[in-house]
Amino acid sequence: MGSAVSEKTRVPLIDLKRQYHSIKEEINSAIQDVLESQAFILGPQVKEFEGLFASYCNTKYAIGVSSGTDALLLALKSLGVGDGDEVITTPFTFFATIESICNVGAKPVFADIDPETYNIRPDLIEKSITKKTKAIIPVHLYGQCADMEPILEIAKKHDLRVIEDSAQSVGAEYRGKKAGSMGDLGCFSFFPSKNLGGMGDGGMVTCNSEKLEEVIHMLRIHGGKPKNYHAALGINGRLDTIQASILIKKLGHLDDWCDKRRQKASYYTEKMKGFDLVTPKVMDFNKHAFHLYVIRVKERDRLMEHLKADNIDCAVYYPVPQHLQECLADLGYKEGDLPETEMAAKETLALPVFPEITEEEQDCVIESVKNFLSASK
Ligand SMILES: Cc1ncc(COP(=O)(O)O)c(C=O)c1O
């Protein structure tokens, strides 16, 4: 059932055109420079962006790669994670986190999430450690860091490596430290809709170890060092020069965009106080980057239909918990094994949030949610 709001405005989940138009000159001239140079593969902008990104994250190194998925794959490979190894991670994430573990031949082992932050619960990680465990991949979901201190302590105690899946959390902070700067390696995605999005695929691995940096550099170009001499199997995983040139420009706006996301998120949270739903919980040790603004509501699917009828875009991240994916059936997980994740997959819903969203658009969303909740009382 749509309300009067629907005839007036369509509210998109994200509108990349608005961002592009606000910085069009900068972006067009950056692309033009690459076109003039014709240095499409590992042109100077890649190195420049790596340097800027490393200082943004406060890490010694950053290696530009072809996507967030390849960032995870290369991170695991660089640590020597492979056949027979186990990697503990969250089942409430995008499939790529799990896919990368499986693609190096290792086995994902799932620990359930905290129902308030949707991030992995550190106390459940320790229980899942076996002799085969090599690494932990916490995912900083929706733009909020997992509780890293206890995770790093567990890793130290059991001599495990930590890879931060920071694909959704560029710009987020945990106890004053940037996402991707706390573990052995940090992995980022520049998928266009991310807080720092390219105009195509792209990714980054961050680290403080010179050795890991060298290995990842080598692995991202087929593992050849020098060229044509292959001591290791790598991939074609370079960051594209055009993407790097765009991302250099966008990085200069990132903090402002993240601030705006936080303001928009606070507006929703303030205006939806007293509604029969759960707004995002921000832990006091975290600076949330609000890649997504995710509410929790019992009648999620009906609310989704209602919003769509009101011309408001919304989406579920993620409807299928990863331990229940068909292609992972061999792992032996069944429904009921990870109840918090399974419940979150049924009750969470992302509302439109992006730096350029207007107050009027947000009011449309709030009004529509309010109408739905009062009609279903
Ligand atoms: C948590 C998480 N991990 C990994 C990825 C993979 O990144 P990409 O799409 O750049 O390969 C994404 C991107 O959607 C993600 O959200």
The ligand as a Gaussian input file, in Angstrom:
#p B3LYP/6-31G(d) Opt

LIG

0 1
 C       32.381000      -7.609000       3.381000
 C       32.857000      -7.675000       1.961000
 N       33.931000      -8.421000       1.667000
 C       34.408000      -8.495000       0.412000
 C       33.820000      -7.818000      -0.634000
 C       34.336000      -8.000000      -2.020000
 O       34.711000      -6.814000      -2.645000
 P       34.650000      -6.678000      -4.236000
 O       33.229000      -6.572000      -4.647000
 O       35.427000      -5.422000      -4.504000
 O       35.320000      -7.860000      -4.808000
 C       32.719000      -7.007000      -0.376000
 C       32.114000      -6.221000      -1.457000
 O       30.987000      -6.197000      -1.765000
 C       32.196000      -6.952000       0.954000
 O       31.124000      -6.211000       1.246000

